Amino acid sequence: MTDPAIRSLGDRALLIEFGERIDPAVNAAALALAARIRAAAIPAIVDIVPANASVAVHYDPSACDREAPRAEAWLRERLAPLLESLDVRGAASGREHNVPVCYGGEHGPDLAAMATHLGLATDEIIARHCAPCYRVAMIGFRPGFPYLLGLDPVLAMPRLATPRTRVPAGSVGIGGAQTGIYPDAAPGGWRLIGRTPLRLFDPCADPPARFAPGDLVRFVAIDADRFAALEAP
């Protein structure tokens, strides 16, 4: 794993990078660092955003009585010791979620083509997709969109050559070596294999996103009738 490096991200944020690989060990280090920074309660930090292989630290220069670039230098000095001897066990798992998914048909329009491409039965794809316990690596792209690590490598699929202009909310997709869930209707190019009736993002809730980095997710296959019952208001 690459030693973490700090670089400027505009005049109010720093980006701590562990490389560019999508890898569980790298992500565990990013989550552990985010937890360590949060626990340090450094003045002036207003937000900490972990990603697959990095942590963005947003800060308010005026809160530490310094103007940029002095404020950046002040923050770099306080962050540097936190990067030493990073223990990935600091990335404690968050909440556990069971996510019901109706696979195939209108809810998973790419499942049949994916089965043909991979030479697998649709039931085997569903079983393989439901088998792992996934970890939320990051939230991004859309508010509440979880990027999940732990996909069976056999199910890895390239994104669509032409993205859809509208993907229904709750759609479960595969993009490369990751799987994820669209929290709202949006354009998207991931292969859609199913859909969940759960609402992933509610701006009026606290917290607004159902998932957070470090949470654990298991998919549970349901039929169309159960989907309709769970989706009903």
Backbone torsions as a table, in degrees:
resi	resn	phi	psi	omega
1	MET	NA	137.7	-179.5
2	THR	-66.8	138.3	174.5
3	ASP	-62.3	138.2	-177.4
4	PRO	-65.0	143.0	178.4
5	ALA	-127.4	142.1	179.9
6	ILE	-103.4	130.4	174.1
7	ARG	-137.1	159.8	-179.6
8	SER	-69.8	142.6	174.7
9	LEU	-129.0	78.7	-171.7
10	GLY	77.0	-161.0	-177.2
11	ASP	-104.2	8.9	179.4
12	ARG	-137.7	19.6	179.6
13	ALA	-155.1	151.6	171.9
14	LEU	-121.1	145.8	178.3
15	LEU	-116.9	122.1	178.1
16	ILE	-102.6	115.1	-172.4
17	GLU	-110.4	139.1	176.1
18	PHE	-107.8	9.1	-176.1
19	GLY	122.9	-161.1	-177.4
20	GLU	-124.5	-1.4	-176.1
21	ARG	-74.3	143.0	169.2
22	ILE	-90.4	102.3	-171.2
23	ASP	-147.7	135.3	-178.0
24	PRO	-57.4	-39.3	-179.2
25	ALA	-67.8	-39.6	178.3
26	VAL	-65.7	-43.7	179.5
27	ASN	-65.1	-37.4	177.7
28	ALA	-61.2	-37.9	178.4
29	ALA	-66.3	-41.3	178.7
30	ALA	-63.2	-42.7	179.8
31	LEU	-67.6	-38.2	178.4
32	ALA	-64.9	-40.2	178.6
33	LEU	-66.2	-42.3	178.1
34	ALA	-58.6	-41.6	178.6
35	ALA	-65.5	-39.2	-180.0
36	ARG	-66.6	-42.3	178.5
37	ILE	-64.7	-41.9	179.6
38	ARG	-61.6	-42.3	-179.1
39	ALA	-68.1	-28.4	-179.2
40	ALA	-70.1	-20.7	177.4
41	ALA	49.3	51.7	-178.8
42	ILE	-71.8	129.8	177.9
43	PRO	-58.1	147.8	175.9
44	ALA	88.5	-20.2	178.6
45	ILE	-74.5	127.2	-177.4
46	VAL	-109.2	-18.8	178.6
47	ASP	-161.0	147.3	178.3
48	ILE	-129.4	119.6	-172.0
49	VAL	-124.4	99.5	176.4
50	PRO	-78.0	147.6	176.1
51	ALA	-129.5	-167.1	-177.6
52	ASN	-56.1	-45.1	-174.3
53	ALA	-139.5	28.1	-178.2
54	SER	-158.8	167.7	174.5
55	VAL	-135.6	123.0	174.9
56	ALA	-93.8	130.3	179.9
57	VAL	-116.4	108.8	-179.8
58	HIS	-93.5	138.1	-175.5
59	TYR	-142.2	161.9	177.8
60	ASP	-108.5	107.3	-177.6
61	PRO	-56.7	-36.0	-176.6
62	SER	-69.7	-20.6	-177.4
63	ALA	-73.9	-15.0	177.7
64	CYS	-112.4	19.7	175.1
65	ASP	56.9	34.8	178.3
66	ARG	-140.1	149.1	175.8
67	GLU	-102.7	150.6	176.7
68	ALA	-60.7	142.0	3.5
69	PRO	-88.3	1.7	-179.0
70	ARG	-62.6	-36.5	179.4
71	ALA	-64.7	-38.9	178.7
72	GLU	-64.1	-44.2	179.1
73	ALA	-62.2	-40.4	178.4
74	TRP	-60.4	-43.2	-179.2
75	LEU	-72.0	-39.7	177.8
76	ARG	-56.7	-40.9	-179.8
77	GLU	-61.8	-35.3	-178.4
78	ARG	-82.9	-24.7	178.2
79	LEU	-81.7	-33.5	-174.0
80	ALA	-52.8	-46.6	-179.5
81	PRO	-64.3	-25.0	-178.3
82	LEU	-74.0	-16.2	179.1
83	LEU	-85.0	-10.7	-176.7
84	GLU	-84.1	140.1	176.4
85	SER	49.4	49.2	-178.2
86	LEU	-69.6	125.1	-178.7
87	ASP	-101.7	113.5	-177.3
88	VAL	-66.2	-13.2	175.5
89	ARG	-68.8	-11.4	175.0
90	GLY	-71.5	-12.5	177.9
91	ALA	-88.3	67.3	-178.2
92	ALA	-62.0	143.3	178.5
93	SER	-66.1	145.1	178.5
94	GLY	-90.9	-142.5	-178.3
95	ARG	-72.5	157.1	176.5
96	GLU	-106.6	139.2	-176.3
97	HIS	-131.4	134.9	167.0
98	ASN	-101.7	123.3	-174.6
99	VAL	-112.8	111.2	178.3
100	PRO	-72.2	137.1	-178.2
101	VAL	-136.7	130.7	170.9
102	CYS	-95.2	114.8	-173.9
103	TYR	-92.8	146.5	172.1
104	GLY	75.1	-175.9	179.3
105	GLY	60.9	-144.4	-179.4
106	GLU	-66.5	-23.9	-179.1
107	HIS	-83.8	-23.0	179.7
108	GLY	-135.9	72.1	-170.9
109	PRO	-65.9	-15.0	-179.2
110	ASP	-100.0	-0.9	-174.3
111	LEU	-63.9	-45.4	-177.1
112	ALA	-63.8	-44.8	179.7
113	ALA	-65.8	-35.7	178.0
114	MET	-64.7	-40.1	178.4
115	ALA	-62.0	-42.4	178.1
116	THR	-64.2	-44.0	-179.0
117	HIS	-62.2	-41.2	-176.7
118	LEU	-88.0	-12.4	-177.2
119	GLY	70.9	32.8	-180.0
120	LEU	-122.0	153.9	172.4
121	ALA	-72.3	150.3	-180.0
122	THR	-60.9	-35.5	179.5
123	ASP	-63.2	-34.7	179.3
124	GLU	-71.5	-37.7	176.9
125	ILE	-61.7	-44.1	179.3
126	ILE	-61.9	-45.2	-179.9
127	ALA	-62.2	-42.1	179.2
128	ARG	-67.1	-36.1	-179.2
129	HIS	-71.4	-32.0	-179.0
130	CYS	-84.2	-15.8	-172.3
131	ALA	-68.9	-43.7	-173.2
132	PRO	-75.0	160.5	164.1
133	CYS	-99.6	111.3	-175.1
134	TYR	-87.5	152.9	172.7
135	ARG	-112.0	136.0	175.8
136	VAL	-72.8	110.4	-178.4
137	ALA	-77.9	-37.3	-177.1
138	MET	-166.5	163.0	172.4
139	ILE	-114.2	126.9	-177.0
140	GLY	-170.8	-173.5	-178.7
141	PHE	69.9	-61.4	173.8
142	ARG	-126.6	154.1	176.2
143	PRO	-57.3	120.7	178.2
144	GLY	89.1	1.1	-179.1
145	PHE	-76.5	116.0	-179.9
146	PRO	-91.4	126.7	169.6
147	TYR	-90.4	121.1	-171.4
148	LEU	-109.2	130.3	175.0
149	LEU	-98.3	143.0	177.6
150	GLY	125.4	4.5	-179.1
151	LEU	-62.3	136.9	172.6
152	ASP	-55.9	123.9	-178.0
153	PRO	-56.2	-26.5	179.3
154	VAL	-62.1	-27.4	-175.5
155	LEU	-91.5	0.3	180.0
156	ALA	-60.6	133.8	-177.6
157	MET	-139.8	142.3	174.8
158	PRO	-68.1	154.9	176.1
159	ARG	-66.3	161.7	178.1
160	LEU	-61.4	143.2	178.0
161	ALA	-63.5	-35.5	177.3
162	THR	-123.3	109.9	-179.0
163	PRO	-62.1	151.8	173.0
164	ARG	-72.0	147.8	176.9
165	THR	-79.1	-19.3	179.1
166	ARG	-149.3	121.0	173.9
167	VAL	-109.9	128.5	-178.5
168	PRO	-63.2	148.5	175.8
169	ALA	-58.2	139.5	179.2
170	GLY	88.4	-2.8	-178.9
171	SER	-66.1	135.4	178.1
172	VAL	-101.9	124.4	-175.1
173	GLY	-130.1	167.1	174.5
174	ILE	-123.0	128.3	176.8
175	GLY	-133.4	106.6	-175.2
176	GLY	66.3	-127.3	-177.3
177	ALA	-96.0	11.4	-178.4
178	GLN	-122.0	158.2	171.1
179	THR	-122.7	157.1	-177.3
180	GLY	-162.5	177.0	-175.7
181	ILE	-131.9	126.9	177.2
182	TYR	-75.6	120.6	-177.2
183	PRO	-78.1	-21.0	179.9
184	ASP	-148.7	170.7	178.5
185	ALA	-68.5	127.9	-175.3
186	ALA	-162.9	161.7	170.9
187	PRO	-64.1	153.0	179.8
188	GLY	-173.4	153.0	-177.2
189	GLY	-119.0	11.0	178.6
190	TRP	-79.3	155.5	177.6
191	ARG	-74.8	120.4	-175.6
192	LEU	-90.0	120.0	-177.4
193	ILE	-114.3	-11.6	-179.0
194	GLY	-173.6	-174.3	-179.9
195	ARG	-152.4	142.2	176.7
196	THR	-106.6	144.7	175.8
197	PRO	-81.4	-5.9	-178.3
198	LEU	-68.4	145.9	173.8
199	ARG	-91.0	123.7	-173.7
200	LEU	-93.0	-21.6	-176.8
201	PHE	-143.1	127.6	178.1
202	ASP	-136.1	107.0	-176.0
203	PRO	-61.2	-16.9	-179.5
204	CYS	-91.4	-8.7	-178.6
205	ALA	-87.2	166.6	177.9
206	ASP	-133.6	103.6	2.0
207	PRO	-79.9	159.7	-177.2
208	PRO	-70.6	-28.6	-179.1
209	ALA	-94.2	135.7	178.7
210	ARG	-64.4	-36.8	-176.2
211	PHE	-111.0	156.5	174.3
212	ALA	-134.5	153.9	176.5
213	PRO	-53.4	134.2	-178.4
214	GLY	97.4	-15.9	176.9
215	ASP	-65.8	158.1	178.6
216	LEU	-110.5	140.0	-174.4
217	VAL	-132.7	133.1	170.7
218	ARG	-123.0	135.8	176.9
219	PHE	-92.3	139.1	179.6
220	VAL	-125.1	120.9	-177.9
221	ALA	-72.0	134.6	175.9
222	ILE	-131.6	164.0	178.5
223	ASP	-93.6	176.9	-175.3
224	ALA	-63.3	-36.4	-179.9
225	ASP	-65.4	-42.9	178.9
226	ARG	-66.6	-37.0	177.0
227	PHE	-59.7	-47.9	-178.5
228	ALA	-61.8	-38.1	-179.3
229	ALA	-68.0	-39.9	-179.7
230	LEU	-74.1	-27.9	-178.8
231	GLU	-79.0	-23.6	-177.3
232	ALA	-60.8	138.3	-179.7
233	PRO	-65.8	NA	NA
